[in-house]
Amino acid sequence: MTLQQLADVTSYSRGHLSKIERGANPPTMHLAQRCDAHFRAGGRLRKMYSAEVESAGSKSSPGPSRGARYGSGLPACRRLGRRRKERPRR
């Protein structure tokens, strides 16, 4: 299934789903519910989401700092082993 197909069935934009996939945005319970209904997972995706939220809340660290990315804390291109494009300096 492509991101566009998932976007069509969940009513989320392809760009937003891409950010979730890359770890730049966190997933939501609403998205888990939409995917659970579409894939007829019988509540398993919602349970997985709830378990992930609970385990993230039980960590001793206070959580990501403001502006930090979700996931590993690295930009997606670094997590995937790609080089970041250099931006021209002004």
CNS distance restraints for C-alpha pairs under 8 A (distance, minus, plus):
assign (resid   1 and name CA) (resid   5 and name CA) 6.17 0.50 0.50
assign (resid   1 and name CA) (resid   6 and name CA) 6.78 0.50 0.50
assign (resid   2 and name CA) (resid   6 and name CA) 6.32 0.50 0.50
assign (resid   3 and name CA) (resid   7 and name CA) 5.95 0.50 0.50
assign (resid   3 and name CA) (resid  14 and name CA) 5.70 0.50 0.50
assign (resid   3 and name CA) (resid  17 and name CA) 6.87 0.50 0.50
assign (resid   3 and name CA) (resid  18 and name CA) 7.15 0.50 0.50
assign (resid   4 and name CA) (resid   8 and name CA) 6.17 0.50 0.50
assign (resid   4 and name CA) (resid  13 and name CA) 7.92 0.50 0.50
assign (resid   4 and name CA) (resid  14 and name CA) 5.51 0.50 0.50
assign (resid   5 and name CA) (resid   9 and name CA) 6.51 0.50 0.50
assign (resid   6 and name CA) (resid  10 and name CA) 6.03 0.50 0.50
assign (resid   6 and name CA) (resid  14 and name CA) 7.78 0.50 0.50
assign (resid   7 and name CA) (resid  11 and name CA) 5.52 0.50 0.50
assign (resid   7 and name CA) (resid  12 and name CA) 4.98 0.50 0.50
assign (resid   7 and name CA) (resid  13 and name CA) 5.41 0.50 0.50
assign (resid   7 and name CA) (resid  14 and name CA) 5.33 0.50 0.50
assign (resid   7 and name CA) (resid  17 and name CA) 7.15 0.50 0.50
assign (resid   8 and name CA) (resid  12 and name CA) 7.27 0.50 0.50
assign (resid   8 and name CA) (resid  13 and name CA) 7.98 0.50 0.50
assign (resid   9 and name CA) (resid  34 and name CA) 7.90 0.50 0.50
assign (resid   9 and name CA) (resid  38 and name CA) 7.14 0.50 0.50
assign (resid  10 and name CA) (resid  31 and name CA) 6.96 0.50 0.50
assign (resid  10 and name CA) (resid  34 and name CA) 5.58 0.50 0.50
assign (resid  10 and name CA) (resid  35 and name CA) 6.70 0.50 0.50
assign (resid  10 and name CA) (resid  38 and name CA) 7.98 0.50 0.50
assign (resid  12 and name CA) (resid  16 and name CA) 6.67 0.50 0.50
assign (resid  12 and name CA) (resid  17 and name CA) 6.79 0.50 0.50
assign (resid  13 and name CA) (resid  17 and name CA) 6.33 0.50 0.50
assign (resid  14 and name CA) (resid  18 and name CA) 6.07 0.50 0.50
assign (resid  15 and name CA) (resid  19 and name CA) 6.33 0.50 0.50
assign (resid  16 and name CA) (resid  20 and name CA) 6.38 0.50 0.50
assign (resid  16 and name CA) (resid  25 and name CA) 7.70 0.50 0.50
assign (resid  17 and name CA) (resid  21 and name CA) 6.11 0.50 0.50
assign (resid  18 and name CA) (resid  22 and name CA) 6.16 0.50 0.50
assign (resid  19 and name CA) (resid  23 and name CA) 6.03 0.50 0.50
assign (resid  19 and name CA) (resid  24 and name CA) 4.92 0.50 0.50
assign (resid  19 and name CA) (resid  25 and name CA) 5.41 0.50 0.50
assign (resid  20 and name CA) (resid  24 and name CA) 5.84 0.50 0.50
assign (resid  20 and name CA) (resid  25 and name CA) 4.73 0.50 0.50
assign (resid  20 and name CA) (resid  26 and name CA) 5.69 0.50 0.50
assign (resid  20 and name CA) (resid  27 and name CA) 5.93 0.50 0.50
assign (resid  22 and name CA) (resid  71 and name CA) 7.93 0.50 0.50
assign (resid  22 and name CA) (resid  76 and name CA) 5.68 0.50 0.50
assign (resid  23 and name CA) (resid  69 and name CA) 6.84 0.50 0.50
assign (resid  23 and name CA) (resid  70 and name CA) 5.06 0.50 0.50
assign (resid  23 and name CA) (resid  71 and name CA) 4.79 0.50 0.50
assign (resid  23 and name CA) (resid  72 and name CA) 7.66 0.50 0.50
assign (resid  23 and name CA) (resid  76 and name CA) 7.13 0.50 0.50
assign (resid  24 and name CA) (resid  69 and name CA) 5.13 0.50 0.50
assign (resid  24 and name CA) (resid  70 and name CA) 5.30 0.50 0.50
assign (resid  24 and name CA) (resid  71 and name CA) 7.14 0.50 0.50
assign (resid  24 and name CA) (resid  75 and name CA) 7.81 0.50 0.50
assign (resid  24 and name CA) (resid  76 and name CA) 7.47 0.50 0.50
assign (resid  25 and name CA) (resid  69 and name CA) 7.17 0.50 0.50
assign (resid  25 and name CA) (resid  70 and name CA) 6.06 0.50 0.50
assign (resid  26 and name CA) (resid  70 and name CA) 6.29 0.50 0.50
assign (resid  27 and name CA) (resid  31 and name CA) 6.66 0.50 0.50
assign (resid  27 and name CA) (resid  32 and name CA) 7.54 0.50 0.50
assign (resid  28 and name CA) (resid  32 and name CA) 6.40 0.50 0.50
assign (resid  28 and name CA) (resid  49 and name CA) 7.99 0.50 0.50
assign (resid  29 and name CA) (resid  33 and name CA) 6.10 0.50 0.50
assign (resid  29 and name CA) (resid  46 and name CA) 6.79 0.50 0.50
assign (resid  29 and name CA) (resid  49 and name CA) 6.72 0.50 0.50
assign (resid  29 and name CA) (resid  50 and name CA) 7.78 0.50 0.50
assign (resid  30 and name CA) (resid  34 and name CA) 6.23 0.50 0.50
assign (resid  31 and name CA) (resid  35 and name CA) 6.14 0.50 0.50
assign (resid  32 and name CA) (resid  36 and name CA) 5.89 0.50 0.50
assign (resid  32 and name CA) (resid  45 and name CA) 5.79 0.50 0.50
assign (resid  32 and name CA) (resid  46 and name CA) 5.38 0.50 0.50
assign (resid  32 and name CA) (resid  49 and name CA) 6.71 0.50 0.50
assign (resid  33 and name CA) (resid  37 and name CA) 6.12 0.50 0.50
assign (resid  33 and name CA) (resid  43 and name CA) 7.77 0.50 0.50
assign (resid  33 and name CA) (resid  45 and name CA) 7.21 0.50 0.50
assign (resid  33 and name CA) (resid  46 and name CA) 5.90 0.50 0.50
assign (resid  34 and name CA) (resid  38 and name CA) 6.20 0.50 0.50
assign (resid  35 and name CA) (resid  39 and name CA) 5.94 0.50 0.50
assign (resid  35 and name CA) (resid  45 and name CA) 7.37 0.50 0.50
assign (resid  36 and name CA) (resid  40 and name CA) 5.68 0.50 0.50
assign (resid  36 and name CA) (resid  41 and name CA) 5.06 0.50 0.50
assign (resid  36 and name CA) (resid  42 and name CA) 6.76 0.50 0.50
assign (resid  36 and name CA) (resid  43 and name CA) 6.08 0.50 0.50
assign (resid  36 and name CA) (resid  44 and name CA) 7.08 0.50 0.50
assign (resid  36 and name CA) (resid  45 and name CA) 5.46 0.50 0.50
assign (resid  36 and name CA) (resid  46 and name CA) 6.77 0.50 0.50
assign (resid  37 and name CA) (resid  41 and name CA) 6.75 0.50 0.50
assign (resid  37 and name CA) (resid  42 and name CA) 7.57 0.50 0.50
assign (resid  37 and name CA) (resid  43 and name CA) 7.99 0.50 0.50
assign (resid  41 and name CA) (resid  45 and name CA) 6.60 0.50 0.50
assign (resid  43 and name CA) (resid  47 and name CA) 6.21 0.50 0.50
assign (resid  44 and name CA) (resid  48 and name CA) 6.11 0.50 0.50
assign (resid  45 and name CA) (resid  49 and name CA) 6.14 0.50 0.50
assign (resid  46 and name CA) (resid  50 and name CA) 6.15 0.50 0.50
assign (resid  47 and name CA) (resid  51 and name CA) 6.05 0.50 0.50
assign (resid  48 and name CA) (resid  52 and name CA) 6.13 0.50 0.50
assign (resid  49 and name CA) (resid  53 and name CA) 6.23 0.50 0.50
assign (resid  50 and name CA) (resid  54 and name CA) 6.15 0.50 0.50
assign (resid  51 and name CA) (resid  55 and name CA) 6.12 0.50 0.50
assign (resid  52 and name CA) (resid  56 and name CA) 6.06 0.50 0.50
assign (resid  53 and name CA) (resid  57 and name CA) 6.12 0.50 0.50
assign (resid  54 and name CA) (resid  58 and name CA) 6.32 0.50 0.50
assign (resid  55 and name CA) (resid  59 and name CA) 6.76 0.50 0.50
assign (resid  64 and name CA) (resid  68 and name CA) 5.66 0.50 0.50
assign (resid  64 and name CA) (resid  69 and name CA) 7.44 0.50 0.50
assign (resid  64 and name CA) (resid  70 and name CA) 7.34 0.50 0.50
assign (resid  68 and name CA) (resid  73 and name CA) 6.41 0.50 0.50
assign (resid  69 and name CA) (resid  73 and name CA) 5.13 0.50 0.50
assign (resid  69 and name CA) (resid  74 and name CA) 6.95 0.50 0.50
assign (resid  69 and name CA) (resid  75 and name CA) 7.26 0.50 0.50
assign (resid  72 and name CA) (resid  79 and name CA) 7.58 0.50 0.50
assign (resid  74 and name CA) (resid  78 and name CA) 6.19 0.50 0.50
assign (resid  74 and name CA) (resid  79 and name CA) 6.25 0.50 0.50
assign (resid  75 and name CA) (resid  79 and name CA) 6.55 0.50 0.50
assign (resid  76 and name CA) (resid  80 and name CA) 6.21 0.50 0.50
assign (resid  77 and name CA) (resid  81 and name CA) 6.26 0.50 0.50
assign (resid  77 and name CA) (resid  82 and name CA) 5.05 0.50 0.50
assign (resid  77 and name CA) (resid  83 and name CA) 6.45 0.50 0.50
assign (resid  77 and name CA) (resid  84 and name CA) 6.19 0.50 0.50
assign (resid  78 and name CA) (resid  82 and name CA) 5.68 0.50 0.50
assign (resid  78 and name CA) (resid  83 and name CA) 6.65 0.50 0.50
assign (resid  78 and name CA) (resid  84 and name CA) 7.23 0.50 0.50
